[in-house]
Amino acid sequence: MGNIDQTLTPVNRLLFNSELGNIKPTMNTSTLPPENRQKNPIRSGKILQTTLSVALVLATIFTAFPPTILTSDFNERLSLLLTPQPETNLVGVSNPDELRIGIISGHWGYDSGTVCANGVTEMDVNLKIATIVQQQLTSKKLYQVDLLQEHDPRLDGYKGVLLVSIHNDSCVISNELTTGFKIAPSTDGKNPDRSQRLADCMYDRYQKETNLPYHPGSITPDMTDYHAFREIDSSTSAAIIETGFLSNPIDYALLTQQPDKIATGVVNGIICYLNNEAIDATPMPDGNP
């Protein structure tokens, strides 16, 4: 045998001559034939686990489903099943009608309503308040808000999350001591409980915002049997509110000089209903005449 040291490369000579003998050459497995390379047990385990998982899914499909599903489009359905799908945008697929609110401005486009001695009409006061209500709700960018006339053709079959009609009460001088607001829910729809809930929310929030008393004794059949209740889609919750008495000096000042406050009370009631917010335990007093 020849001189071993002469046959070694500089690196292997260092390893061979090391007195400690603890420096060991590292094998470059990339130069070995594939059959001699050491396999990675972790990677192999993951591959095996994935294979078994897919096999289990396929076995479940073929076991659980009847042969009738094995049609020509089965491969397409199976591919769809095994391919991750993007999350559904719930807002994008919602029924547009569920994101619609209707606000009727009482007497608008039909007649003047009650007329005060100074020429102020109920229709004008209603329209001012209803317009602000629409603006406040629209600013929240959650719903489409339709401002409707008293006998708007869109009321026929109107479908939305809710509808509120805004009116005011008499300008007759003999009623100048009468004060307050009143509300009547629709009882004509599929879900009268929802309309009652809307009325309860409006009663609670409007009273807190305006500090006006509730005046159920003057609720008339024109409110409880309001024409729009019979015209709109039966799934739409609805209520009518008379926001105050134009004949009362205190009510009149609030209605004509602070329409924003009146509108905020109405909007707060609507938001209470939409968000299913808590209200005082005391229900809205019975307004049946």
Summary of the structure (lengths in Angstrom):
residues: 289
radius of gyration: 38.0
end to end distance: 124.3
largest distance: 134.2
contacts: 793
relative contact order: 0.12
helix: 49%
strand: 12%
